[in-house]
Amino acid sequence: MKQNNTLLPIILVSVVLFGVIVGLVFLSKNSPTSNLDYSNFIQCLADSGAKFYGASWCPHCANQKAMFGNQSGILEEKGVYVECSVNGGNEQNQTCNDAKIESYPTWDINGQRQTGEIPLETLASLTQCELPVEASNQ
C-alpha cells in the first residue's frame, strides 16, 4: 500500500512536466517570427474581403492575432478583424449577429466559414495571398 502512495506524486509530476513540454513545443511552432513584415499579407487579406470575427476576451482570438506578430493591430485598421464583443463582455454586437457568428475565432473567406485558429499558410491558400518570407530565404 505504501508503494502506491509514493507512485502517485511521481505520476502527477510526470503528467505536469509532459504537459509543460508539449505546451512549449506548441508555442515555439506557432509563435510569430518577429522579423517578418505581415503588412502586405494583411493588405491582401483585406483586399480579398476576408473577415476575422473575434472577441477581446477570447484566448483563441488572441492566439490568432499573435500569428501576425506585432502587426496584428493592422488587422483591425484594414477591416479584416471584426470585434464582436460589446464592451469586452459576452454580449455580441449587431454586426456579428447579422453575420450569424456563433463561435470565435470565425473567418469568412470567399463566403466560406472557417472556425478556430487557422494557420497562416491555410489563410494564404484560401485567399491566394502571399505570406512574407525571411530575408535569408529570398
Beta strands, then each sheet from edge to edge (+ up, - down):
strand 1: 51-54
strand 2: 81-83
strand 3: 106-109
strand 4: 112-115
sheet 1: 2+ 1+ 3- 4+
end
